[in-house]
Amino acid sequence: MDFSARQKNIVILGGSYGGVSTAHYLLKHVLRNHLFDKDLDRILLISASSKAMCRPACPRAMLSDDMFPQEKLFVSIPESFKKYPKGSFHFIHGIATELNPANRTVSISLPTGPVREDYLRGLAAELNDTKRLATIHLSGSILRINYHVLVIATGASTPSPLHGLNRDADDLRTSWQKFRSALPTANSIVIAGGGPAGVETAGELGEYLNGHGGRLGRTADPKVSITVVTTGPHILPFLRLAVAEKAERYLAAVGVTVIKNARVKRVKPEGAGRTDDALTSKTTVILEDGRSLEADLYIPATGTIPNTKFIPKPLLTSDGRVVNDPLTLHVRRAGSFVYAVGDVATYSRPAIHLILKAIPILCQNIERDLILSTEEGRLLMAQVKYEYRIFEEDTRETQLVPIGRTKGVGTAMGWSLPSPFVWLFKGRDYWLWTTASVWSGRQWWSSHRRPIWEWKKD
């Protein structure tokens, strides 16, 4: 099935902070540039999940739906874009399976199952509405899209399905429900990983299962044994030692033990804590030094895995991230009009505040490239200075780590923060107070520089 069209496809892969923000910014500020014909450009946002969610909240949200208002935790992506002109934005629920830079196409696997036919018919009707010139090919459940602009913002998956939208929101809820069902009978829990995800998960579980430790320190007789295994000499390796030691004291107060300088070699059964079948299996955790730990529940929290299986290896680093220009965010190896932002790319360390910092820079650089691709734009560029915006990573020590619902440690821009400030900024709801403006696009309503056609000749 072919959908013929006149419009150019601006394709954004990923429906989280990077992808959703890029789409809002381009629709609000760039595609309204009078140098572009608004009837000739459209944004296609492709995501494995039809809902955006506040992923940092997972360590607490996985315990109970009562922890957060679910309508704020999970937000419909299509509903968030209904305010824009018809035909300017299309959401496609699917997973990128192949990127072909030579042909400038990306292939998308669409949902399967009973609803597939209805979804495909709706998608065909939606795309046909705008009568375009370039072609979008649908073969079975694979959609092949020709892109003019491509933004890769597919993020990264977590080792545990409890910690993020590795698939759809329904899959995440199913994983949470399985975990919650197993929690009342668990006497021992082992968490692999001493970074923020592992420490936050341990703190939430410790307080939820063992209660508050109070001012005097460790819980006298924890109901559930909770152990964090970390490879380093202390937890939270990005933070200074004094802050990490404070975090360890807070963990001890809710019955959490930390094993340092230890690495998980393997687990039995294989796939424990990672796959649907073995998510809540009783697990033997074998460490590299020969020790073994028995766990009723095992949670791997050792970093993330970039979602880049569909991308040719020459575009990737050895750890699977997309190589992009650290200053302008272009993916030079993929040709023109290709960019990457977020955890999937090399330009910065993974952090939400750095993703949000990069969005105006990315989108204004896309605008510059689009302007230079038009004759009118090139004439205008000869009269004004419109250089690439440059991204500068803030490398100062900044990381906030809640430990339970009342405590936390962290630093901001190199300054150590007291526990109440960590609670105020993050611990009370894990940034949920900030996400409404991101998902709705309000974050970007007034962040664009003056339109180029208003500039005076230097």
Secondary structure, 3 states (H helix, E strand, C coil): CEECECCEEEEEECCCHHHHHHHHHHHHHHCCCCCCCCCCEEEEEEECCCEEECHHHHHHHCCCHHHCCHHHHEEEHHHHCCCCCCCCEEEEECEEEEEECCCCEEEEECCCCCCHHHHHHHHHHHHHCCCECCCEEEECCEEEEECCEEEECCCEECCCCCCCCCCCHHHHHHHHHHHHHHHHHCCEEEEECCCHHHHHHHHHHHHHHHCCCCCCCCCCCCCCEEEEECCCCCCCCCCCHHHHHHHHHHHHHCCEEEECCCCEEEEECCCCCCCCCCCCCCEEEEECCCCEEEECEEEECCCCEECCCCCCHHHECCCCCECCCCCCCECHHHCCCEEECCCCECCCCCCHHHHHHHHHHHHHHHHHHHHHCCHHHHHHHCCCCCCCCCCCCCCCCCEEEEECCCEEEEEECCEECCHHHHHHHHHCCCCHHHHHHHHHCHHHCCCCCCCHHHCCCC
